[in-house]
Amino acid sequence: MEYPLLLVKIQRYCAYQERCSAEVIQKLHELGASKDDLKKILHELKVNSFLNDERFAISYVESKFNQKKWGANKIALHLKQKGFSPEIISKSLATISESDISNTLSSLYEKNWASLSTENNIIKRKQKTLRYLLSKGYTYNQLNSLLRLDD
């Protein structure tokens, strides 16, 4: 595929929704772009604000936290898998306030605790809730204050 056509296709791809560099590179490989075209297109996309990894990371953090209720650990792992630097990951995670994290964690805890109402053993119920919240990406320290695990 020729450069101008590749550029138009990938601009549409980026305009449709926020993309990161890794996704754009993968798409360009699928479209059969040469290495030279790939470099030129990436530069063009960044110059014209079609592609901005920091903007993508912030948007990704907000959507995963607000919609899927993921914690920082899980979000950071997924961003790392997409090839983001630790600086961008920490900067984007800083957009979530501690009060939002606390409120979300409390809400998730209450919903999960209520869903396990048939479990009569309180220790097993606590363990299941703890495992669930850890799998959502919250840290043990965040859970400790909520569940009073040291008791």
Secondary structure as the mmCIF struct_conf table of DSSP 4:
data_model
#
loop_
_struct_conf.conf_type_id
_struct_conf.id
_struct_conf.beg_label_comp_id
_struct_conf.beg_label_asym_id
_struct_conf.beg_label_seq_id
_struct_conf.end_label_comp_id
_struct_conf.end_label_asym_id
_struct_conf.end_label_seq_id
HELX_RH_AL_P HELX_RH_AL_P1 TYR A 3 TYR A 16
BEND BEND1 GLN A 17 GLN A 17
HELX_RH_AL_P HELX_RH_AL_P2 SER A 21 GLU A 30
TURN_TY1_P TURN_TY1_P1 LEU A 31 GLY A 32
HELX_RH_AL_P HELX_RH_AL_P3 LYS A 35 VAL A 47
TURN_TY1_P TURN_TY1_P2 ASN A 48 SER A 49
BEND BEND2 PHE A 50 PHE A 50
HELX_RH_AL_P HELX_RH_AL_P4 ASP A 53 LYS A 68
HELX_RH_AL_P HELX_RH_AL_P5 ALA A 72 GLN A 81
TURN_TY1_P TURN_TY1_P3 LYS A 82 GLY A 83
HELX_RH_AL_P HELX_RH_AL_P6 PRO A 86 LEU A 93
TURN_TY1_P TURN_TY1_P4 ALA A 94 THR A 95
BEND BEND3 ILE A 96 ILE A 96
HELX_RH_AL_P HELX_RH_AL_P7 GLU A 98 SER A 115
TURN_TY1_P TURN_TY1_P5 LEU A 116 THR A 118
HELX_RH_AL_P HELX_RH_AL_P8 ILE A 122 SER A 135
TURN_TY1_P TURN_TY1_P6 LYS A 136 GLY A 137
HELX_RH_AL_P HELX_RH_AL_P9 TYR A 140 LEU A 147
TURN_TY1_P TURN_TY1_P7 ARG A 148 ASP A 150
#
